[in-house]
Amino acid sequence: MIAIEHSDDNRKLLIRASGRLSAGDYEAALPELRHAMAVAPGPLRVLVRLEGFEGWEFSAFWKEIEWTLTRSGGLGRVAIVGETRTEEWGTKLANLVTGTEMRFFPLDREAVAEHWLDED
């Protein structure tokens, strides 16, 4: 499941991802992500909180890659807050491929992740 929360100033998003993500989860979330990027006063900064994240179905993983490679130009920093080394390595790999500045933070460092997002 993907849930999205917008900041009051449209500069940031909080995306909560949990369970095993399906292509339908991405299809439901993409219009809201596109809209958030369109109304952001600059590059959109995103905090992704992985809560009980179990990975992706293959079709959802493909949609994630496709969206990231084609739409990441409107993104600013992306902080991934998660629980596992696999999530940390996935963040490092995505950082290399997307051209978007991404960092992984353990769950107990979420406040540090938020501070990093707010830095200029």
Buried (B, 14 or more C-beta within 10 A) or exposed (E): BBEBEBBEEBBBBBBBBBEBBBBEBBEEBBEBBEEBBEEBEEBBBBBBBBBEBEBBBEBBBEBBBEBBEEBBEBBBBBBBBBEEEEBBEBBEEBBEEBEBBBBBBBEEBBEBBBEBBEEE
